[in-house]
Amino acid sequence: MLRDQLPARPLLLLLLAVAWLWLPAEGRRPPRPPPCPPTCSCTRDTAFCVDSKAVPKNLPPEVISLTMVNAAFTEIREAAFAHIPSLQFLLLNSNKFTLIGDNAFAGLSHLQYLFIENNDIQALSKATFRGLKSLTHLSLANNNLQTLPRDLFKPLDILSDLDLRGNTLACDCKIKWLVEWLESTNTTVPAIFCSSPGQFEGQRIRDLALGDFQCITTDFVMHQVLPFQAVSAEPFTYDSDLYVALAQPSASSCSILKWDYVERKLRDFDRIPALHAWHRDTDVEYVENDGKPRLIISSSSQAPVIYQWSRAQKQFVPQGEPLQIGDSKVVRWEGQRFVEVQTLPSRGSMVMQPFAVGQRQYLALGSDFSFTHVYLWEEEKQKFAKFQELSVQAPRAFRAVPAADVQLLLAPSFKANTLVYRHVVVDLSL
């Protein structure tokens, strides 16, 4: 009766469906295996890859665990794993990785475990681990890391375990932030040691004190270029304003510049014409020792001469024999005479100018044949040490000029533009 009531075609389909259900399991078509690259072994949610030439692209989308060993490439690029966003475990041990790009793990917001061990990574960028908000375990053990960028671990809000063992970390100013971080973090970090410099070699980084790092230094940076030649610069103030007079013999004039406190630069103010022609490079320095005024006169055409003020003759008279100086000399007045402190190589030098900025004592040694050398006085060693090179053509003077909160160094040039440098304080730990 059922056969008479149902049409023939639907009845046939129904019988086929019932027959398929009665087939044994081995008689049915097995499900298609998940996609897997040739260099990998895959299950539904794991992948193990060996000798891969790149990060595999055609992995099962449900993969939560990926292991890569002996990879045949050296760089992990930005968003290299973004196509497998469900990853929770990523092991990249025993490869040849040397570089990890910015945002290399972008898109892995579920990643909890990241192991990058036994590679040859020498440096990381500040943005390497950006976006890994779920990461709890990170290992960078046994690489070749010599430094770590400041706040490298800042994006890792819930990091509980960190392994940095087996690296060659240099305990200099660039690692100071890590010492601070280790003092304040709740992350478990096995002991790591300094590989350099010598005074810290072998010490535990956690045991270093912040006072061990001498990270404050200074620098002279270009602030302004004055488009004219000059041989001297003399600052002066008038009515609370700062001015600088620059002698320009080649233009037969003297330029007066005024400091602009808003724009923070020197601006043209006045020009005094009819300056006498410049015939000879001569430098006159006034000093007082033991209450006696003296003049030190140096020139490119003769040896330096020291004159002392004579109250009887009411004029400066030569004191002693002319100084025969091959190199520049730093001397100190001791009672009745100058005593040599230091000799500085100065072939081609036409100006040697000491000046102070705050508590730091500098000395600028200009040259017509090479860079200007700026020296910094080292109190412990009682001598000037090379500090910085400045590219000034044929300098004829150096003048430190305090301008409100800016410390300037003017460098008049006999053959090129006059340069204005700014003295800045630099924290090497930042």
C-alpha positions in Angstrom: 0.0 0.0 0.0 2.8 2.4 0.8 4.3 1.8 -2.7 0.9 2.7 -4.3 0.7 6.0 -2.3 4.2 7.4 -2.9 5.5 8.6 -6.3 8.3 6.4 -7.8 11.2 9.0 -7.7 10.9 10.1 -4.1 10.5 6.5 -3.1 13.8 5.6 -4.8 15.7 8.4 -3.0 14.3 7.2 0.3 15.4 3.7 -0.3 18.9 4.8 -1.3 19.2 6.9 1.9 18.2 4.0 4.1 20.6 1.7 2.3 23.5 4.1 2.8 22.7 4.2 6.6 22.9 0.4 6.7 26.4 0.3 5.1 29.3 -0.4 7.5 31.5 2.5 8.4 34.4 1.2 6.3 32.3 1.3 3.2 31.7 5.0 3.4 34.1 7.7 1.9 36.5 8.9 4.6 36.6 12.6 5.4 39.1 14.7 3.5 42.3 15.2 5.5 43.1 18.8 6.5 45.5 20.7 4.1 49.1 20.4 5.0 52.3 21.7 3.3 54.8 19.1 2.1 57.3 19.9 4.8 54.8 19.6 7.6 52.9 16.9 9.5 49.5 18.0 10.5 46.5 17.0 12.6 43.3 18.9 12.9 44.8 21.5 15.3 48.6 21.0 15.2 51.4 21.3 12.7 55.1 20.2 12.9 57.3 21.6 10.1 60.9 20.8 9.2 63.1 22.4 6.5 60.4 24.9 5.5 61.6 27.6 3.1 59.0 30.1 4.4 56.2 30.3 7.0 53.7 27.7 5.6 50.6 29.3 4.2 48.1 26.4 3.6 47.8 25.2 7.1 44.4 24.1 8.7 42.7 27.2 9.9 42.0 25.5 13.2 45.7 25.0 14.0 46.5 26.2 17.6 50.0 24.7 17.8 52.8 25.2 15.3 56.4 24.0 15.6 59.1 24.9 13.1 62.6 23.5 13.2 65.6 23.7 10.9 63.9 26.3 8.7 65.7 27.3 5.5 65.1 31.0 5.8 66.6 33.6 8.2 64.0 36.4 8.5 60.6 36.5 10.1 58.7 39.3 8.5 55.8 41.5 9.6 52.5 39.6 10.2 54.2 36.4 9.2 51.6 34.2 11.1 48.5 36.4 10.6 46.9 33.7 8.5 46.6 31.4 11.5 45.1 33.7 14.1 44.0 30.8 16.4 47.6 30.0 17.3 48.1 29.5 21.0 51.5 27.7 20.9 54.4 28.7 18.6 57.8 27.0 18.8 60.6 28.3 16.5 63.6 26.5 18.0 66.8 25.4 16.3 66.5 27.5 13.2 68.8 30.0 11.5 66.8 33.1 12.2 68.9 36.3 12.4 66.2 38.9 12.1 62.6 39.3 13.4 60.8 42.2 11.8 58.5 44.8 13.4 55.0 43.4 14.3 56.2 39.9 13.2 53.5 38.3 15.3 50.7 40.7 14.5 47.3 39.0 14.5 48.1 36.4 17.1 46.0 37.8 19.9 45.4 34.3 21.3 49.1 33.2 21.5 50.1 32.1 25.0 53.4 30.4 24.4 56.2 31.7 22.2 59.6 29.9 22.1 62.4 31.3 19.9 65.5 29.4 21.1 68.8 28.3 19.6 68.8 30.8 16.7 71.3 33.5 15.8 69.2 36.6 16.6 71.5 39.5 17.5 68.9 42.3 17.9 65.2 42.9 18.2 63.1 46.0 17.5 60.8 47.7 20.1 57.7 46.5 18.2 58.7 42.9 17.8 56.1 41.6 20.3 53.4 44.2 19.7 49.8 42.8 19.9 50.6 39.6 21.9 48.2 40.5 24.7 47.6 36.9 25.7 51.3 35.8 25.9 52.2 34.3 29.2 55.5 32.4 28.4 58.3 33.8 26.2 61.7 32.2 25.7 64.6 33.9 23.8 67.2 31.6 25.3 70.4 30.7 23.5 70.5 33.4 20.8 73.1 36.0 20.2 71.3 39.0 21.7 73.7 41.7 22.9 71.1 44.3 23.8 67.3 44.7 24.1 65.4 47.8 23.1 63.8 49.8 25.8 60.3 48.7 26.8 60.5 45.6 24.7 58.2 43.7 27.0 55.7 46.5 27.6 53.0 45.1 25.3 53.1 41.8 27.2 50.6 42.7 29.9 50.2 39.2 31.5 53.7 37.7 30.8 54.5 35.3 33.7 57.7 33.6 32.5 60.6 34.9 30.5 63.8 33.1 29.6 66.8 35.2 28.4 69.6 32.8 29.3 72.4 31.9 26.9 72.7 35.4 25.3 75.7 37.7 25.3 74.1 40.8 26.8 76.3 43.9 27.2 75.5 45.6 30.4 75.8 49.2 29.1 73.4 52.1 29.2 71.1 50.4 26.6 70.3 47.7 29.1 69.7 50.0 32.1 66.0 49.9 31.5 66.1 46.1 31.9 67.6 46.4 35.4 64.7 48.8 36.3 62.2 46.4 34.8 63.5 43.4 36.7 63.2 45.3 40.0 59.5 46.0 39.4 58.1 43.1 37.4 56.2 40.0 38.7 57.5 38.0 35.7 59.6 35.0 36.6 63.0 35.4 35.0 65.9 32.9 35.5 69.2 34.5 36.3 70.9 36.2 33.4 74.5 37.5 33.4 76.6 40.3 31.8 79.0 39.3 29.0 80.5 42.8 28.9 82.0 45.3 29.7 84.9 44.1 31.7 83.8 45.6 35.1 80.4 43.8 34.9 81.4 40.6 33.1 79.9 37.6 34.9 77.7 39.6 37.2 74.0 38.9 37.5 72.0 41.6 35.8 69.4 41.7 38.5 72.2 42.5 41.0 73.3 45.6 39.2 72.5 49.0 40.8 71.1 51.8 38.7 74.0 54.0 39.9 76.4 51.6 38.2 75.4 53.1 34.8 76.9 56.5 33.8 74.5 57.3 31.0 74.3 61.1 30.9 76.5 62.7 28.3 76.3 65.7 26.0 76.5 66.6 22.3 77.0 69.6 20.1 74.4 69.5 17.3 73.9 71.9 14.4 71.5 74.6 15.3 71.9 77.4 12.7 74.0 78.3 9.7 75.0 81.9 9.2 75.6 82.5 5.5 78.8 84.6 5.8 82.5 84.4 6.8 83.8 85.7 10.1 86.8 85.7 12.3 85.4 86.4 15.7 82.2 86.4 17.7 81.6 88.5 20.8 78.3 88.2 22.7 76.9 91.1 24.8 73.6 92.1 26.4 71.8 95.3 26.2 68.4 96.1 27.9 68.1 92.3 28.8 68.5 91.3 25.1 71.3 89.1 23.8 73.4 90.2 20.9 76.4 88.8 19.1 78.9 90.9 17.1 80.7 89.0 14.3 83.7 90.6 12.6 83.7 90.1 8.8 86.9 91.5 7.4 86.2 90.1 3.9 83.0 92.2 3.8 84.7 95.2 5.6 81.9 95.2 8.2 80.8 93.9 11.5 77.4 92.1 11.7 75.3 92.5 14.9 72.8 89.6 15.4 70.0 89.6 18.0 68.7 86.5 19.7 65.0 85.7 18.9 63.6 84.2 22.1 60.5 83.0 20.2 62.1 81.4 17.1 65.2 80.5 19.2 67.7 81.6 16.6 70.0 84.6 15.8 68.5 87.2 13.5 70.1 90.2 11.6 70.0 93.3 13.7 72.6 95.8 12.4 75.7 96.1 10.3 78.6 98.4 11.1 80.7 99.2 7.9 84.3 100.4 7.5 86.0 97.6 9.4 89.7 97.6 8.8 91.0 94.9 6.4 92.3 91.7 7.9 96.0 91.3 7.4 97.1 88.6 9.8 95.6 85.8 12.0 96.3 87.1 15.5 94.7 86.0 18.7 94.9 87.9 22.0 93.8 86.3 25.3 93.7 88.2 28.6 94.4 86.3 31.8 95.1 87.1 35.4 97.3 85.0 37.6 98.2 85.9 41.2 96.6 89.3 40.6 98.9 90.1 37.7 97.3 90.9 34.3 98.8 89.2 31.3 98.3 89.0 27.6 99.0 85.9 25.5 99.4 86.8 21.9 99.6 84.1 19.2 99.8 84.5 15.5 100.4 82.4 12.4 103.5 84.4 11.7 105.3 84.1 15.0 105.6 82.1 18.2 103.3 82.9 21.1 104.4 85.8 23.4 103.3 86.4 27.0 103.1 90.0 28.1 102.8 91.1 31.8 101.5 94.4 32.9 104.2 96.7 34.4 102.9 99.2 36.9 106.2 101.1 36.7 106.1 101.4 33.0 102.3 101.4 32.8 102.3 99.1 29.9 102.5 95.4 29.0 106.0 94.1 28.6 107.3 90.8 27.4 107.7 88.1 30.0 110.4 85.6 29.4 111.4 84.1 26.1 108.8 83.4 23.3 107.2 80.0 23.6 108.3 77.6 20.8 105.2 75.4 20.4 105.0 72.7 17.8 101.8 71.1 19.1 99.2 72.8 21.2 99.9 72.7 24.9 97.6 72.9 27.9 99.5 74.6 30.8 98.6 75.5 34.4 99.9 78.4 36.3 101.8 77.3 39.4 103.2 80.2 41.5 105.8 81.8 39.3 105.5 79.9 36.0 103.3 77.9 33.7 103.6 74.1 34.0 102.7 71.9 31.0 99.7 69.6 31.7 99.1 68.1 28.3 100.2 68.2 24.6 97.6 68.0 21.8 98.5 67.3 18.2 97.4 70.4 16.3 98.8 70.5 12.8 97.0 73.2 10.9 95.4 74.6 14.0 94.7 78.3 14.2 92.5 78.4 17.3 92.4 76.7 20.6 89.6 77.8 22.8 88.6 76.6 26.3 85.0 77.2 27.4 82.6 75.9 30.0 79.0 74.8 29.8 77.5 74.3 33.2 79.9 72.1 35.1 81.6 70.7 32.0 84.9 72.2 30.8 85.5 71.8 27.1 88.4 72.8 24.8 87.9 73.3 21.0 90.9 72.8 18.8 90.2 74.0 15.3 92.1 73.1 12.1 92.4 74.2 8.5 93.2 70.7 7.4 90.9 68.4 9.3 87.9 68.4 11.7 87.7 70.5 14.7 88.3 68.4 17.8 86.3 69.1 20.9 87.9 67.8 24.1 86.2 67.3 27.5 88.1 67.7 30.8 88.3 64.5 32.8 88.8 65.4 36.5 90.0 62.0 37.6 92.7 61.8 34.9 93.4 65.5 35.1 93.5 65.9 31.3 91.4 66.6 28.3 90.0 63.6 26.4 88.7 63.6 22.8 84.9 64.1 22.9 83.6 65.0 19.5 84.5 66.1 16.0 82.9 69.2 14.3 83.1 69.9 10.6 84.0 73.6 10.5 86.1 74.9 7.6 89.0 77.2 8.7 87.6 78.1 12.1 89.0 81.2 13.7 87.2 81.3 17.0 84.8 79.4 19.2 82.5 81.2 21.6 80.1 79.7 24.1 76.9 81.8 24.3 74.2 81.2 26.9 70.8 82.1 25.3 68.1 81.7 28.0 67.6 77.9 28.2 69.8 77.2 25.2 73.6 76.9 25.3 75.1 77.8 22.0 78.6 77.4 20.5 79.5 79.9 17.7 82.2 78.8 15.2 83.2 81.7 12.9 84.8 80.5 9.7 87.5 82.3 7.7 86.5 80.5 4.4 82.9 79.3 4.7 79.7 79.8 6.6 79.7 80.6 10.3 78.1 77.7 12.2 76.0 77.8 15.4 75.9 74.6 17.4 73.6 73.8 20.3 74.8 72.0 23.4 72.4 69.2 24.4 72.3 66.7 27.2 71.8 63.1 26.1 70.6 60.1 28.2 72.1 57.1 26.6 69.7 54.8 28.4 66.7 56.1 26.5 
